[in-house]
Amino acid sequence: MGAIVGISDVELLVRGGTLVDGTGAAARPADLAVSGGRVTVLPPGTAVAAARTVDATGRVVTPGFIDVHTHSDALAAPVGAHTAADDDAVEELRLAPLLQGVTTEISGNCGSSLFPALPQRLPELAEHLRVTFGIGPVRPAEDFDAFAAGQRPELRRNHIASLVGHGTLRAGVMGFDARPPRPEELAAMCELLDRALAQGAAGLSTGLIYPPGTYADTEEIVALARVAARHGKPYVTHLRDEMSQVEKALEEALEIAERSGAPLQVSHHKTAGRHAWGATLRTLPRLEQARADGIDVLCDVYPYTAGSTVLHAMLPPWTSEGGVAALLERLRRPDVRERIRTDIAQGVAGWENTVGNGGWDLIAVAAAPARRSAEGHRIADLAADRGIDPVEYVCDLLLDSQGEVTIISHSMREDDVRRVLASPLSMIGSDGVPKPGRPHPRWAGSFARVLGHYGRDEGLLPLELAVHKMTGLPAERFRLTGRGVIRDGAVADLVVLDPDAVRDAATFERPLLAPEGVDTVVVAGRIAVRDGRPTSVRAGEVVRVR
């Protein structure tokens, strides 16, 4: 243990708690002294005077949770929320992860980040990001430095790091063309990626079901992943297919990792749709074998059987070629709608085809600014109420909302989710899509759900392992130095919770209900949540990974 902090130096003392330090080691009693935003671990009962004391008796003290997979990039950036009601809704979204103990978020996932782009591509990219992030007009940035400068400190409740989204990178160089990049375009993409990683971006992400990322072939991704590898940062991928072709898509990801040398992070690993149920019995052993063979592969998972994404991702990739304006223009045409119906029924080579693997009855509207009455209802039911075909309803809804519609897809099976949660290769990420409306409850409930429902109630994970999957493991994976483990000198991001009471409260009907049992959250040494309620503290910062 390091030297005891001087009495006059201690700003916060967390006393009487049981420390679960994030390493996976057994819980032990310890007090924590915080000074200058850093932690010192003290023997229980050490006599220290502090400006403020948190009594953690009967509670567990953990590192702040790290959500490795979010889409919260724009929540603290300048956006077009124009009314007091809009502002209140966005602030409720900002608070949701903090109230369950998340002190650091990693954004830029699934190929979508707020940067980088060539200056001349920024106007076109802005429209794409408006639809992606769904909280109004969003200003894209040329590089990571500009992204960091655009994060408003007065709005940051917790810390944020960001990956470089391949879809944004591609659109920021070559637009929304469905073709391979020309040599000079690929070189420009590599240069922008290299600069962003050097400035502190956390890695490279792809979303290979989403235009324009879906238009990229394996060779393009290998070239970019080699840039990430030079920086020692991971290739993070939403696979090209998580349904009937999930095993083939996983092989592509492993090939990219092996050829590039980049660590591989499989995003929100799942085997969704009736044709893939049970496939985790094969995918998880395959990941373990790849790791044994020398590929540095890990994955993340959220603890629900439903996913969430943008509605236009349910349509064949050709519909989005050329960007949002081209998509909306196509959807007005009857012949396009008929072709969409045919492609969903018959499939398209290389396309995941969520609806074909499930059905419109499994897809509910989460956010539709132009039709708030549709939120929370299944698309099959909404179409039936209007006496029209679901494809007609979807096209009309997208047109009414200028493309800005988010959905929830009930596509997974519980046994598959449990296997991934229990895997030694998995860590926890919410995959939160924070938009006003009826967002997926994972944004407000994932971490409390793992600790309460799956950990304590179901006995799937011991507390120390569950915490490790939320703290030490992701901090190591994404090189978040000084975070994720409570030790002398670590950043003072802390959670004090009741292990017997912690549980998620958010539901699909009330998706932003705060969890129970999370008493105190400390961000950078300052109390951001007290007695389960937010304080006025906004101590979050942009985290640069070097």
C-alpha positions as CSV (number, residue, x, y, z in Angstrom):
1,M,0.0,0.0,0.0
2,G,1.2,3.5,-0.7
3,A,1.8,6.2,1.8
4,I,-1.3,7.4,3.8
5,V,-2.7,10.6,2.4
6,G,-2.1,13.6,4.7
7,I,-5.1,14.5,6.8
8,S,-5.4,18.0,5.3
9,D,-5.4,16.5,1.8
10,V,-8.4,14.2,2.0
11,E,-11.4,15.7,0.1
12,L,-13.6,12.6,0.4
13,L,-13.5,9.5,2.6
14,V,-15.5,6.4,1.7
15,R,-15.6,4.5,5.0
16,G,-16.8,1.1,6.2
17,G,-17.5,-0.6,2.8
18,T,-16.5,-3.9,1.2
19,L,-14.2,-3.3,-1.7
20,V,-14.7,-5.2,-4.9
21,D,-11.7,-3.7,-6.7
22,G,-12.4,-4.6,-10.4
23,T,-9.6,-7.2,-10.7
24,G,-11.8,-10.1,-10.0
25,A,-10.1,-10.7,-6.6
26,A,-12.2,-11.6,-3.6
27,A,-14.0,-8.8,-1.8
28,R,-12.3,-7.3,1.2
29,P,-13.0,-4.5,3.7
30,A,-11.2,-1.3,3.0
31,D,-11.7,2.5,3.3
32,L,-10.9,4.9,0.4
33,A,-9.4,8.3,0.6
34,V,-9.9,10.7,-2.4
35,S,-7.7,13.7,-3.1
36,G,-7.2,15.6,-6.3
37,G,-9.5,13.1,-8.1
38,R,-7.3,10.1,-7.2
39,V,-7.8,7.2,-4.8
40,T,-5.7,5.8,-1.9
41,V,-6.8,2.5,-0.4
42,L,-6.7,2.5,3.4
43,P,-6.9,-0.2,6.0
44,P,-10.4,-0.3,7.6
45,G,-10.8,2.2,10.4
46,T,-7.8,4.3,9.5
47,A,-8.1,7.7,11.3
48,V,-8.5,10.3,8.6
49,A,-10.2,13.6,8.7
50,A,-12.0,14.5,5.4
51,A,-14.0,17.3,4.0
52,R,-16.8,14.9,3.2
53,T,-17.5,11.3,4.3
54,V,-19.6,8.6,2.6
55,D,-20.6,5.9,5.1
56,A,-20.5,2.7,3.1
57,T,-21.3,0.3,5.9
58,G,-23.1,-2.7,4.6
59,R,-22.4,-1.6,1.1
60,V,-20.0,-2.7,-1.7
61,V,-17.6,-0.2,-3.2
62,T,-16.5,-0.8,-6.8
63,P,-14.8,1.1,-9.6
64,G,-17.1,3.2,-11.8
65,F,-18.6,1.0,-14.5
66,I,-17.3,1.3,-18.0
67,D,-19.9,0.9,-20.7
68,V,-17.9,-0.3,-23.7
69,H,-20.6,0.0,-26.2
70,T,-22.8,3.2,-26.5
71,H,-24.3,5.4,-29.1
72,S,-24.3,8.5,-26.8
73,D,-21.8,10.5,-29.0
74,A,-24.1,13.5,-29.4
75,L,-25.7,13.8,-26.0
76,A,-23.2,16.4,-24.9
77,A,-22.6,18.0,-28.3
78,P,-24.5,20.9,-29.7
79,V,-27.7,19.6,-31.1
80,G,-31.1,20.9,-32.2
81,A,-33.3,20.3,-29.1
82,H,-35.4,23.4,-29.4
83,T,-38.0,23.3,-26.6
84,A,-37.8,22.9,-22.9
85,A,-39.5,19.5,-23.2
86,D,-36.8,18.4,-25.7
87,D,-34.1,19.6,-23.3
88,D,-35.6,17.8,-20.4
89,A,-35.9,14.6,-22.4
90,V,-32.3,14.7,-23.5
91,E,-31.1,15.5,-19.9
92,E,-33.1,12.4,-18.7
93,L,-31.1,10.4,-21.3
94,R,-27.8,11.8,-20.0
95,L,-28.6,10.8,-16.5
96,A,-29.7,7.2,-17.2
97,P,-26.2,5.6,-17.3
98,L,-24.9,7.6,-14.4
99,L,-27.7,6.5,-12.1
100,Q,-26.7,2.9,-12.6
101,G,-23.0,3.6,-11.9
102,V,-21.6,4.1,-15.4
103,T,-18.8,6.6,-15.1
104,T,-17.1,6.1,-18.5
105,E,-18.8,5.4,-21.9
106,I,-17.1,4.3,-25.1
107,S,-19.0,5.7,-28.1
108,G,-18.3,5.6,-31.8
109,N,-19.6,2.0,-32.1
110,C,-21.1,0.1,-35.0
111,G,-19.2,2.2,-37.5
112,S,-20.9,5.5,-36.5
113,S,-18.9,8.3,-34.8
114,L,-19.1,12.1,-35.0
115,F,-15.8,12.2,-36.8
116,P,-13.6,12.1,-39.0
117,A,-14.2,13.6,-42.4
118,L,-12.7,15.7,-45.2
119,P,-14.0,19.3,-44.8
120,Q,-16.0,19.2,-48.1
121,R,-17.9,16.1,-46.9
122,L,-19.1,17.6,-43.6
123,P,-22.5,18.9,-44.9
124,E,-23.5,15.6,-46.4
125,L,-22.3,13.7,-43.3
126,A,-24.4,15.9,-41.0
127,E,-27.7,14.6,-42.5
128,H,-26.5,11.0,-42.0
129,L,-25.6,11.7,-38.4
130,R,-29.0,13.4,-37.7
131,V,-30.7,10.2,-38.6
132,T,-28.2,8.0,-36.8
133,F,-28.2,9.8,-33.5
134,G,-31.9,11.0,-33.5
135,I,-31.7,14.0,-31.3
136,G,-31.7,16.8,-33.9
137,P,-29.1,18.3,-36.2
138,V,-25.6,17.1,-35.2
139,R,-22.4,18.8,-36.3
140,P,-19.8,16.4,-37.5
141,A,-16.1,17.0,-36.7
142,E,-13.0,16.7,-38.9
143,D,-11.0,14.8,-36.3
144,F,-10.9,13.6,-32.7
145,D,-9.6,16.9,-31.5
146,A,-12.5,18.7,-33.0
147,F,-14.9,16.1,-31.5
148,A,-13.4,16.6,-28.1
149,A,-13.7,20.3,-28.4
150,G,-17.4,20.0,-29.3
151,Q,-18.2,18.0,-26.1
152,R,-19.8,20.6,-23.8
153,P,-18.3,20.2,-20.3
154,E,-21.4,21.7,-18.7
155,L,-23.4,18.8,-20.0
156,R,-21.0,15.9,-19.3
157,R,-22.3,13.8,-16.3
158,N,-19.7,11.1,-16.9
159,H,-16.6,10.5,-19.1
160,I,-16.6,9.6,-22.8
161,A,-14.1,8.0,-25.1
162,S,-14.7,7.3,-28.7
163,L,-13.8,4.8,-31.4
164,V,-13.4,5.9,-35.0
165,G,-16.5,4.7,-36.9
166,H,-15.7,3.2,-40.2
167,G,-19.1,4.2,-41.7
168,T,-18.5,7.8,-40.8
169,L,-14.9,7.6,-42.0
170,R,-16.0,6.1,-45.4
171,A,-18.8,8.6,-45.8
172,G,-16.4,11.4,-44.8
173,V,-14.1,10.5,-47.7
174,M,-16.1,8.9,-50.5
175,G,-19.8,9.6,-49.6
176,F,-22.4,6.9,-49.8
177,D,-21.3,5.1,-53.0
178,A,-21.7,1.3,-53.0
179,R,-18.3,0.5,-54.5
180,P,-14.8,-0.2,-53.4
181,P,-12.7,2.9,-52.6
182,R,-10.2,4.1,-55.2
183,P,-6.5,3.9,-54.0
184,E,-6.4,7.5,-53.2
185,E,-9.7,7.3,-51.2
186,L,-8.4,4.4,-49.2
187,A,-5.2,6.3,-48.5
188,A,-7.2,9.3,-47.3
189,M,-9.3,7.0,-45.1
190,C,-6.1,5.5,-43.6
191,E,-4.6,9.0,-43.0
192,L,-7.7,10.3,-41.3
193,L,-7.9,7.2,-39.1
194,D,-4.2,7.4,-38.2
195,R,-4.6,11.1,-37.2
196,A,-7.7,10.4,-35.0
197,L,-6.0,7.4,-33.3
198,A,-2.9,9.5,-32.6
199,Q,-5.1,12.2,-31.1
200,G,-6.6,9.7,-28.6
201,A,-9.5,7.8,-30.3
202,A,-9.9,4.4,-28.7
203,G,-9.9,2.2,-31.8
204,L,-11.7,1.4,-35.1
205,S,-15.3,0.2,-35.2
206,T,-17.4,-1.2,-38.1
207,G,-21.1,-1.7,-38.5
208,L,-21.1,-4.1,-41.5
209,I,-24.9,-4.2,-41.7
210,Y,-25.3,-0.4,-42.0
211,P,-24.8,1.7,-45.1
212,P,-22.2,2.8,-46.0
213,G,-20.1,0.3,-44.0
214,T,-22.0,-2.6,-45.5
215,Y,-20.6,-1.6,-49.0
216,A,-17.0,-2.3,-47.8
217,D,-15.3,-5.6,-48.6
218,T,-12.9,-7.5,-46.3
219,E,-9.8,-6.0,-48.0
220,E,-10.9,-2.5,-47.2
221,I,-11.4,-3.3,-43.5
222,V,-8.0,-5.2,-43.3
223,A,-6.2,-2.1,-44.6
224,L,-7.9,0.1,-42.0
225,A,-7.5,-2.4,-39.1
226,R,-3.7,-2.4,-39.9
227,V,-3.7,1.3,-39.0
228,A,-5.4,0.5,-35.7
229,A,-2.9,-2.3,-35.1
230,R,0.0,0.1,-35.5
231,H,-1.4,2.1,-32.6
232,G,-2.0,-1.0,-30.5
233,K,-5.8,-0.3,-30.5
234,P,-8.6,-2.7,-31.2
235,Y,-10.8,-3.5,-34.2
236,V,-14.4,-3.4,-32.8
237,T,-17.0,-4.9,-35.1
238,H,-20.7,-5.2,-35.4
239,L,-20.5,-8.4,-37.6
240,R,-21.8,-8.4,-41.1
241,D,-24.5,-10.9,-40.0
242,E,-25.6,-11.8,-36.5
243,M,-28.4,-14.1,-37.7
244,S,-28.4,-17.0,-40.1
245,Q,-24.8,-16.3,-41.4
246,V,-23.3,-15.3,-38.0
247,E,-20.6,-18.0,-38.1
248,K,-19.5,-16.9,-41.6
249,A,-19.4,-13.3,-40.4
250,L,-17.4,-14.3,-37.4
251,E,-14.8,-16.0,-39.6
252,E,-14.5,-12.7,-41.6
253,A,-13.8,-10.8,-38.4
254,L,-11.2,-13.3,-37.2
255,E,-9.6,-13.1,-40.6
256,I,-9.4,-9.3,-40.4
257,A,-7.8,-9.6,-36.9
258,E,-5.3,-12.2,-38.0
259,R,-4.2,-10.4,-41.2
260,S,-4.1,-6.9,-39.6
261,G,-2.7,-7.8,-36.2
262,A,-5.3,-5.7,-34.4
263,P,-7.0,-7.0,-31.3
264,L,-10.6,-8.0,-32.1
265,Q,-13.6,-6.9,-30.1
266,V,-16.9,-8.6,-31.3
267,S,-19.7,-6.1,-30.5
268,H,-22.8,-7.2,-28.6
269,H,-22.2,-10.8,-29.5
270,K,-25.5,-12.5,-30.2
271,T,-27.1,-15.2,-32.4
272,A,-30.4,-13.6,-33.4
273,G,-33.3,-14.8,-35.4
274,R,-34.9,-18.2,-35.5
275,H,-32.3,-19.6,-37.9
276,A,-29.4,-18.8,-35.5
277,W,-30.9,-19.6,-32.1
278,G,-28.5,-21.9,-30.2
279,A,-25.5,-21.0,-32.4
280,T,-23.6,-19.6,-29.4
281,L,-22.9,-23.3,-28.7
282,R,-20.6,-23.0,-31.7
283,T,-19.6,-19.3,-31.8
284,L,-18.2,-19.1,-28.2
285,P,-16.0,-22.2,-28.5
286,R,-14.8,-20.8,-31.8
287,L,-13.8,-17.5,-30.1
288,E,-12.0,-19.5,-27.4
289,Q,-10.1,-21.5,-29.9
290,A,-9.1,-18.4,-31.8
291,R,-7.8,-16.9,-28.6
292,A,-5.9,-20.1,-27.9
293,D,-4.4,-19.8,-31.4
294,G,-3.1,-16.4,-30.7
295,I,-5.8,-14.0,-31.8
296,D,-6.5,-11.4,-29.2
297,V,-10.3,-11.6,-29.3
298,L,-12.9,-10.6,-26.8
299,C,-16.6,-9.6,-27.0
300,D,-19.2,-7.6,-25.2
301,V,-22.9,-8.3,-24.5
302,Y,-26.0,-6.7,-23.2
303,P,-28.4,-8.6,-20.9
304,Y,-31.6,-8.6,-22.9
305,T,-33.1,-10.7,-25.7
306,A,-34.1,-7.7,-27.7
307,G,-31.9,-5.4,-29.8
308,S,-32.4,-1.8,-31.1
309,T,-31.3,0.0,-34.2
310,V,-32.5,2.4,-36.9
311,L,-35.5,1.4,-38.9
312,H,-33.9,1.8,-42.3
313,A,-31.4,-0.9,-41.4
314,M,-34.4,-3.3,-41.8
315,L,-34.4,-2.5,-45.6
316,P,-32.0,-4.0,-48.2
317,P,-28.7,-2.1,-48.4
318,W,-29.3,-0.8,-51.9
319,T,-32.1,1.4,-50.6
320,S,-29.6,3.6,-48.8
321,E,-27.0,4.0,-51.6
322,G,-26.4,7.7,-52.0
323,G,-27.3,8.7,-48.5
324,V,-30.5,9.8,-46.6
325,A,-31.9,12.1,-49.4
326,A,-31.6,9.3,-52.0
327,L,-33.2,6.8,-49.6
328,L,-36.2,9.0,-49.0
329,E,-36.6,9.7,-52.7
330,R,-36.6,6.0,-53.5
331,L,-39.2,5.2,-50.8
332,R,-41.8,7.3,-52.6
333,R,-41.8,4.9,-55.6
334,P,-44.3,2.0,-55.7
335,D,-41.8,-0.1,-57.7
336,V,-39.2,0.3,-55.0
337,R,-41.6,-0.7,-52.3
338,E,-42.4,-3.9,-54.3
339,R,-38.8,-4.7,-54.7
340,I,-38.2,-4.2,-50.9
341,R,-41.1,-6.7,-50.3
342,T,-39.5,-9.2,-52.7
343,D,-36.0,-8.9,-51.2
344,I,-37.3,-9.4,-47.7
345,A,-39.2,-12.5,-48.7
346,Q,-36.5,-14.0,-50.9
347,G,-33.3,-12.6,-49.3
348,V,-30.3,-10.9,-50.8
349,A,-26.8,-12.4,-50.9
350,G,-24.7,-11.0,-48.1
351,W,-27.6,-9.2,-46.4
352,E,-28.6,-10.0,-42.8
353,N,-32.4,-9.5,-43.5
354,T,-33.7,-9.1,-39.9
355,V,-37.3,-9.1,-41.0
356,G,-36.9,-12.2,-43.1
357,N,-35.3,-13.9,-40.1
358,G,-38.1,-12.9,-37.8
359,G,-41.0,-10.8,-38.9
360,W,-42.6,-7.3,-38.6
361,D,-44.5,-8.6,-35.6
362,L,-41.2,-8.8,-33.6
363,I,-40.2,-5.2,-34.4
364,A,-41.6,-2.2,-32.3
365,V,-41.1,1.5,-32.9
366,A,-38.9,3.1,-30.2
367,A,-38.5,6.6,-31.5
368,A,-40.5,8.3,-34.3
369,P,-40.6,12.1,-33.8
370,A,-43.3,12.5,-36.5
371,R,-45.5,9.8,-35.1
372,R,-45.1,9.7,-31.3
373,S,-48.3,7.6,-31.1
374,A,-46.5,4.8,-32.8
375,E,-43.8,4.5,-30.2
376,G,-44.0,1.3,-28.2
377,H,-46.2,-0.5,-30.7
378,R,-45.3,-3.4,-33.1
379,I,-45.0,-2.5,-36.8
380,A,-47.3,-5.4,-37.8
381,D,-50.0,-4.1,-35.5
382,L,-49.5,-0.5,-36.7
383,A,-49.8,-1.5,-40.3
384,A,-52.9,-3.7,-39.6
385,D,-54.6,-0.8,-37.8
386,R,-54.2,1.2,-41.0
387,G,-55.2,-1.7,-43.2
388,I,-51.9,-1.6,-45.2
389,D,-48.9,-3.9,-45.8
390,P,-46.1,-3.5,-43.2
391,V,-43.6,-2.4,-45.9
392,E,-46.0,0.4,-46.9
393,Y,-46.3,1.5,-43.3
394,V,-42.5,1.5,-42.8
395,C,-41.9,3.5,-46.0
396,D,-44.5,6.1,-45.0
397,L,-43.2,6.3,-41.5
398,L,-39.6,6.9,-42.7
399,L,-40.8,9.6,-45.1
400,D,-42.9,11.3,-42.4
401,S,-39.9,11.3,-40.0
402,Q,-37.3,12.2,-42.6
403,G,-35.6,8.9,-41.9
404,E,-35.3,9.4,-38.2
405,V,-36.9,6.3,-36.7
406,T,-35.5,3.8,-34.2
407,I,-36.9,0.3,-33.5
408,I,-36.6,-2.5,-31.0
409,S,-36.3,-6.0,-32.4
410,H,-37.2,-9.0,-30.2
411,S,-35.0,-11.5,-31.9
412,M,-32.9,-13.5,-29.4
413,R,-33.3,-16.4,-27.0
414,E,-32.5,-16.4,-23.3
415,D,-30.1,-19.3,-23.3
416,D,-27.9,-17.7,-25.9
417,V,-27.8,-14.4,-23.9
418,R,-26.9,-16.3,-20.7
419,R,-24.1,-18.2,-22.4
420,V,-22.4,-15.0,-23.7
421,L,-22.8,-13.3,-20.3
422,A,-21.1,-16.2,-18.6
423,S,-18.3,-16.5,-21.2
424,P,-14.8,-15.7,-19.9
425,L,-14.3,-13.6,-23.0
426,S,-17.2,-11.2,-22.5
427,M,-17.6,-7.8,-20.9
428,I,-20.7,-5.7,-20.5
429,G,-21.9,-3.0,-22.8
430,S,-25.4,-1.5,-23.0
431,D,-25.5,-0.8,-26.8
432,G,-27.6,2.1,-25.6
433,V,-29.4,4.1,-28.3
434,P,-30.4,7.2,-26.3
435,K,-33.1,9.0,-28.1
436,P,-36.3,10.5,-26.8
437,G,-39.4,8.3,-27.1
438,R,-39.5,4.7,-25.9
439,P,-35.8,3.7,-26.0
440,H,-34.6,0.2,-25.1
441,P,-34.4,-0.2,-21.3
442,R,-30.8,-1.4,-21.6
443,W,-29.7,2.2,-21.6
444,A,-30.9,2.6,-18.0
445,G,-30.8,-1.0,-16.8
446,S,-27.9,-3.1,-18.2
447,F,-25.4,-2.9,-15.4
448,A,-27.9,-3.2,-12.6
449,R,-29.5,-6.1,-14.4
450,V,-26.3,-8.0,-14.6
451,L,-25.6,-7.4,-10.9
452,G,-29.1,-8.1,-9.7
453,H,-31.0,-10.4,-11.9
454,Y,-28.2,-12.5,-13.5
455,G,-25.6,-12.2,-10.8
456,R,-27.4,-12.3,-7.4
457,D,-30.8,-13.8,-8.3
458,E,-29.9,-16.3,-11.0
459,G,-26.4,-17.1,-9.7
460,L,-24.9,-16.8,-13.2
461,L,-21.9,-14.7,-12.1
462,P,-20.3,-14.1,-8.7
463,L,-20.2,-10.4,-7.8
464,E,-16.5,-10.1,-8.2
465,L,-16.6,-11.5,-11.7
466,A,-19.6,-9.4,-12.7
467,V,-17.8,-6.2,-11.5
468,H,-14.6,-7.3,-13.4
469,K,-16.6,-7.6,-16.6
470,M,-17.8,-4.0,-16.1
471,T,-14.5,-2.4,-14.9
472,G,-11.1,-4.0,-15.0
473,L,-11.6,-6.1,-18.1
474,P,-12.9,-3.2,-20.3
475,A,-10.3,-0.8,-18.9
476,E,-7.5,-3.2,-19.9
477,R,-9.0,-3.9,-23.3
478,F,-9.4,-0.2,-24.3
479,R,-6.2,1.0,-22.5
480,L,-8.1,3.3,-20.1
481,T,-5.1,3.9,-17.9
482,G,-6.0,4.5,-14.2
483,R,-9.6,3.4,-14.6
484,G,-11.4,0.2,-14.0
485,V,-9.5,-0.9,-10.9
486,I,-9.4,0.6,-7.4
487,R,-5.8,0.9,-6.4
488,D,-3.5,3.7,-5.1
489,G,-3.4,6.5,-7.6
490,A,-6.4,5.4,-9.7
491,V,-8.9,7.9,-11.0
492,A,-11.6,8.3,-8.3
493,D,-14.5,7.0,-10.3
494,L,-16.5,4.9,-7.7
495,V,-19.8,3.3,-7.1
496,V,-21.3,2.5,-3.7
497,L,-24.2,0.0,-4.0
498,D,-26.2,-2.4,-1.9
499,P,-25.5,-5.9,-3.2
500,D,-28.8,-7.3,-1.8
501,A,-30.9,-4.6,-3.3
502,V,-29.4,-3.6,-6.6
503,R,-31.7,-4.4,-9.5
504,D,-32.8,-2.8,-12.8
505,A,-36.2,-1.1,-12.8
506,A,-36.4,0.0,-16.5
507,T,-38.9,-1.8,-18.7
508,F,-40.0,-1.6,-22.3
509,E,-43.0,0.4,-21.1
510,R,-41.0,2.7,-18.8
511,P,-37.5,2.5,-20.2
512,L,-35.7,5.2,-18.2
513,L,-36.6,4.2,-14.7
514,A,-33.6,4.4,-12.5
515,P,-32.3,1.2,-10.9
516,E,-32.6,0.4,-7.2
517,G,-29.7,-0.2,-4.8
518,V,-27.1,2.2,-6.4
519,D,-26.5,4.7,-3.6
520,T,-23.5,6.8,-4.5
521,V,-21.6,7.5,-7.7
522,V,-18.3,9.4,-7.7
523,V,-17.0,10.9,-10.9
524,A,-13.4,12.2,-10.9
525,G,-13.5,12.5,-7.1
526,R,-16.8,14.4,-6.9
527,I,-20.1,13.0,-5.8
528,A,-22.4,12.9,-8.9
529,V,-25.1,10.7,-7.4
530,R,-26.1,10.7,-3.7
531,D,-28.8,8.5,-2.2
532,G,-29.7,7.3,-5.7
533,R,-30.3,10.9,-7.0
534,P,-28.2,13.1,-9.2
535,T,-26.4,16.1,-7.8
536,S,-25.4,19.2,-9.7
537,V,-21.9,17.8,-10.4
538,R,-20.8,17.6,-14.0
539,A,-17.3,16.3,-13.8
540,G,-17.1,14.2,-16.9
541,E,-14.3,14.7,-19.5
542,V,-13.2,13.4,-22.8
543,V,-10.8,10.5,-22.3
544,R,-7.9,10.2,-24.7
545,V,-6.3,6.8,-25.2
546,R,-2.6,7.1,-25.9
